[in-house]
């Protein structure tokens, strides 16, 4: 029976956990590693279940920490949308497996940013029950319009964290060949 924890798998887990807990450090709104973690998990974990589970559990743990530190709400309809979007971004990461290139990773990062922006702001509008934005086409457009500055931050944050996670792990594999062995 093969060991589940090998150097690559353990390193991937540590990278995802460190990224998740970096959310606890003060940061510019929407400049977080969320989408990068999902893309990274999809792209690097050999086991597809782990590609979803590890980043989702890491995000949940960091959400619990944010709850304890800052009173962050955990169990809301919006959380369901965010975790669902996170899973969809992991699917995008799965498409990068074995096909890494700067342009493909850039497109995946931008696609993740757009998906997060579209889903999260649609949820703000739809779940807000008309309290902030009327449940009309104009209300939906207003919701997206107000969110544009945050979208810029999301794109910049996603590009930055994708570069750090993907580039860092590629460099680590070069420096430590044992990390290149794909078992988990």
C-alpha positions as CSV (number, residue, x, y, z in Angstrom):
1,X,0.0,0.0,0.0
2,X,1.4,3.4,-1.0
3,X,1.8,6.2,1.4
4,X,-0.6,9.0,0.9
5,X,1.8,11.7,2.1
6,X,4.8,12.0,-0.1
7,X,7.0,15.1,-0.5
8,X,5.0,16.5,-3.4
9,X,1.6,16.0,-1.7
10,X,2.8,17.3,1.6
11,X,4.4,20.4,0.0
12,X,1.2,21.1,-2.0
13,X,-0.9,20.9,1.2
14,X,1.5,23.3,3.0
15,X,1.4,25.8,0.1
16,X,-2.4,25.8,0.0
17,X,-2.7,26.2,3.7
18,X,-0.1,29.1,3.8
19,X,-2.0,30.8,1.0
20,X,-5.3,30.3,2.8
21,X,-4.1,31.7,6.1
22,X,-2.5,34.6,4.3
23,X,-6.1,35.9,4.2
24,X,-5.6,36.7,7.9
25,X,-3.0,39.3,7.1
26,X,-4.4,42.8,6.5
27,X,-4.8,43.3,2.7
28,X,-6.3,45.4,0.0
29,X,-10.0,44.4,-0.5
30,X,-10.2,41.5,-3.0
31,X,-6.5,41.0,-3.2
32,X,-6.5,37.4,-1.8
33,X,-5.2,34.0,-2.9
34,X,-8.7,32.4,-3.1
35,X,-8.9,31.9,-6.9
36,X,-5.2,31.1,-7.1
37,X,-5.6,28.4,-4.5
38,X,-8.4,26.8,-6.5
39,X,-6.5,27.0,-9.8
40,X,-3.4,25.6,-8.1
41,X,-5.2,22.7,-6.5
42,X,-6.8,21.8,-9.8
43,X,-3.6,22.0,-11.7
44,X,-1.2,20.3,-9.3
45,X,-2.9,17.6,-7.1
46,X,-2.8,14.4,-9.1
47,X,-5.9,13.0,-7.2
48,X,-8.9,14.9,-8.5
49,X,-10.7,14.5,-5.1
50,X,-7.8,16.1,-3.4
51,X,-7.7,18.9,-6.0
52,X,-11.1,20.0,-4.6
53,X,-10.9,18.9,-1.0
54,X,-7.5,20.4,0.1
55,X,-8.2,23.9,-1.2
56,X,-11.9,23.8,0.1
57,X,-10.8,22.6,3.5
58,X,-8.0,25.2,3.6
59,X,-10.5,28.0,2.7
60,X,-13.0,26.7,5.4
61,X,-10.3,26.7,8.0
62,X,-9.3,30.2,7.2
63,X,-12.9,31.2,7.2
64,X,-13.3,29.8,10.7
65,X,-10.2,31.7,11.8
66,X,-11.7,34.9,10.3
67,X,-14.9,34.1,12.2
68,X,-13.0,33.8,15.5
69,X,-10.8,36.9,14.8
70,X,-13.2,39.3,13.1
71,X,-16.7,37.9,13.5
72,X,-16.8,36.8,9.8
73,X,-20.1,35.1,9.0
74,X,-19.7,31.4,8.1
75,X,-23.0,29.9,7.2
76,X,-24.8,32.2,4.7
77,X,-26.3,31.8,1.3
78,X,-23.4,33.9,0.0
79,X,-20.9,31.3,1.3
80,X,-22.6,28.6,-0.7
81,X,-22.2,30.7,-3.8
82,X,-18.6,31.5,-3.0
83,X,-17.6,27.9,-2.3
84,X,-19.5,26.8,-5.5
85,X,-17.5,29.3,-7.5
86,X,-14.3,28.1,-5.8
87,X,-15.1,24.6,-7.0
88,X,-15.8,25.8,-10.6
89,X,-12.4,27.6,-10.5
90,X,-10.8,24.3,-9.5
91,X,-12.3,22.8,-12.6
92,X,-10.5,25.5,-14.6
93,X,-7.3,24.5,-12.8
94,X,-7.9,20.8,-13.9
95,X,-7.6,22.0,-17.5
96,X,-4.1,23.3,-16.8
97,X,-2.7,19.9,-15.8
98,X,0.4,19.1,-17.8
99,X,-0.2,22.0,-20.1
100,X,1.5,24.8,-18.3
101,X,2.5,27.9,-20.2
102,X,2.4,31.5,-19.3
103,X,-0.4,32.4,-21.7
104,X,-2.6,29.4,-20.6
105,X,-2.1,30.2,-16.9
106,X,-2.8,33.9,-17.6
107,X,-6.1,33.0,-19.3
108,X,-7.1,30.7,-16.5
109,X,-6.4,33.4,-13.9
110,X,-8.4,36.0,-15.9
111,X,-11.2,33.5,-16.4
112,X,-11.2,32.8,-12.6
113,X,-11.4,36.5,-11.9
114,X,-14.3,37.0,-14.3
115,X,-16.2,34.0,-12.9
116,X,-15.7,35.1,-9.3
117,X,-16.8,38.7,-10.2
118,X,-19.9,37.5,-12.2
119,X,-21.0,34.9,-9.6
120,X,-20.4,36.9,-6.4
121,X,-22.0,40.1,-7.6
122,X,-24.9,38.3,-9.1
123,X,-25.4,36.7,-5.7
124,X,-25.1,40.0,-3.9
125,X,-27.9,41.3,-6.2
126,X,-30.1,38.2,-6.1
127,X,-29.7,37.4,-2.4
128,X,-30.0,41.0,-1.3
129,X,-33.8,40.9,-1.6
130,X,-33.8,44.3,-3.1
131,X,-32.4,46.0,0.0
132,X,-29.3,47.4,-1.7
133,X,-30.0,46.9,-5.4
134,X,-33.6,46.6,-6.8
135,X,-34.3,43.1,-8.3
136,X,-34.5,44.5,-11.8
137,X,-32.1,44.5,-14.7
138,X,-31.1,48.1,-13.8
139,X,-30.4,46.9,-10.2
140,X,-28.2,44.1,-11.5
141,X,-26.3,46.5,-13.7
142,X,-25.9,48.9,-10.8
143,X,-24.5,46.1,-8.6
144,X,-21.9,45.2,-11.2
145,X,-21.0,48.8,-11.8
146,X,-20.4,49.5,-8.1
147,X,-18.2,46.4,-8.0
148,X,-15.8,47.4,-10.8
149,X,-13.1,48.8,-8.5
150,X,-13.1,45.5,-6.6
151,X,-12.9,43.6,-9.9
152,X,-9.6,45.5,-10.7
153,X,-8.3,44.4,-7.3
154,X,-9.5,40.8,-7.9
155,X,-7.7,40.6,-11.2
156,X,-4.5,42.0,-9.8
157,X,-4.6,39.8,-6.7
158,X,-5.4,36.7,-8.8
159,X,-2.5,37.4,-11.2
160,X,-0.1,38.1,-8.3
161,X,-1.0,35.0,-6.3
162,X,-1.2,32.7,-9.4
163,X,2.4,33.9,-10.2
164,X,3.5,33.2,-6.6
165,X,1.9,29.8,-6.3
166,X,2.5,28.4,-9.7
167,X,5.9,30.1,-10.2
168,X,7.1,29.2,-6.7
169,X,6.1,25.5,-7.1
170,X,7.7,25.2,-10.5
171,X,10.9,26.7,-9.1
172,X,10.7,24.4,-6.1
173,X,10.3,21.3,-8.4
174,X,13.4,22.4,-10.3
175,X,15.4,22.9,-7.1
176,X,14.0,19.7,-5.4
177,X,13.4,17.0,-8.1
178,X,11.5,14.8,-5.6
179,X,8.6,17.3,-5.8
180,X,8.2,16.5,-9.5
181,X,7.2,12.9,-8.7
182,X,3.4,12.9,-9.3
183,X,1.8,10.3,-6.9
184,X,-0.8,12.4,-5.2
